[in-house]
Amino acid sequence: MNTLPLSDNEKENEKENEKKIVEAVKYTAEELNNTPAICRKYYIHPDLLQAYLDGYLFKVMSKTTAGKTKYGHDKTEKAVLKILKKYKSKRKP
């Protein structure tokens, strides 16, 4: 799983954060040999982008321990699952 090329500076303004998201989507699209629009719509979960904007993405990444879970998830996958679980309750039905 690729990590997004974003910084963990929570004080960046909203415009800078959006620029970094666009860069990350472009990077991911290149890695997957797809377009940014397709990548953002089908491959990047919106809760991950929201977690970045909220400053939660890097907090959970830094607190997640290394090692595999009983299901074989690595550190990055464990962090993604934590984010999806937290933001699930915030999604509109």
C-alpha positions as CSV (number, residue, x, y, z in Angstrom):
1,M,0.0,0.0,0.0
2,N,1.4,3.4,-0.9
3,T,1.5,6.2,1.6
4,L,0.3,9.6,0.4
5,P,3.0,12.3,-0.1
6,L,1.5,14.7,2.5
7,S,3.1,16.5,5.4
8,D,2.0,16.2,9.0
9,N,1.9,20.0,9.7
10,E,-1.6,20.5,11.1
11,K,-1.2,24.3,10.8
12,E,-1.2,24.4,7.1
13,N,-4.1,26.3,5.6
14,E,-7.0,24.7,3.8
15,K,-5.8,25.7,0.4
16,E,-2.4,24.1,0.9
17,N,-4.1,20.9,2.2
18,E,-6.3,20.7,-0.9
19,K,-3.2,21.2,-3.1
20,K,-1.5,18.3,-1.3
21,I,-4.5,16.1,-1.7
22,V,-4.5,16.9,-5.4
23,E,-0.8,15.9,-5.5
24,A,-1.4,12.7,-3.6
25,V,-4.3,11.8,-5.9
26,K,-2.1,12.4,-9.0
27,Y,0.7,10.3,-7.4
28,T,-1.6,7.5,-6.7
29,A,-3.1,7.7,-10.1
30,E,0.3,7.4,-11.7
31,E,1.2,4.4,-9.5
32,L,-2.1,2.7,-10.6
33,N,-1.8,3.8,-14.2
34,N,-5.1,5.5,-14.1
35,T,-6.5,9.0,-14.2
36,P,-6.8,11.2,-11.0
37,A,-10.6,11.4,-11.4
38,I,-11.0,7.6,-11.6
39,C,-8.5,7.1,-8.8
40,R,-10.2,9.6,-6.4
41,K,-13.7,8.2,-7.2
42,Y,-12.9,4.5,-7.0
43,Y,-9.6,3.9,-5.2
44,I,-9.1,6.5,-2.5
45,H,-11.7,6.3,0.3
46,P,-13.0,9.8,1.1
47,D,-12.6,9.2,4.8
48,L,-8.9,9.0,4.4
49,L,-8.8,12.4,2.8
50,Q,-11.0,13.8,5.5
51,A,-8.8,12.3,8.2
52,Y,-5.9,14.1,6.6
53,L,-7.8,17.4,6.6
54,D,-8.8,16.9,10.2
55,G,-5.2,16.2,11.3
56,Y,-6.2,12.6,12.3
57,L,-4.3,10.7,9.6
58,F,-0.8,11.3,11.0
59,K,-1.9,10.9,14.6
60,V,-3.3,7.4,14.0
61,M,-0.3,6.5,11.9
62,S,2.1,7.5,14.6
63,K,0.2,5.7,17.3
64,T,-0.3,2.4,15.4
65,T,2.1,-0.3,16.4
66,A,4.2,-2.3,13.9
67,G,3.6,-6.0,13.4
68,K,0.9,-8.1,11.9
69,T,-2.6,-8.6,13.3
70,K,-4.1,-12.0,13.5
71,Y,-5.7,-11.3,10.1
72,G,-2.3,-10.4,8.6
73,H,-2.7,-6.6,8.5
74,D,0.4,-4.5,8.6
75,K,0.8,-1.1,10.4
76,T,-0.6,0.9,7.5
77,E,-3.5,-1.4,7.0
78,K,-4.3,-1.2,10.8
79,A,-4.2,2.5,10.7
80,V,-6.5,2.7,7.7
81,L,-9.0,0.4,9.4
82,K,-8.9,2.6,12.5
83,I,-9.7,5.7,10.4
84,L,-12.5,4.0,8.5
85,K,-14.0,2.8,11.8
86,K,-13.8,6.2,13.4
87,Y,-15.3,8.1,10.3
88,K,-18.0,5.5,9.6
89,S,-20.2,7.1,12.2
90,K,-19.7,10.5,10.6
91,R,-20.8,9.5,7.2
92,K,-24.3,10.4,5.9
93,P,-26.5,7.3,5.5
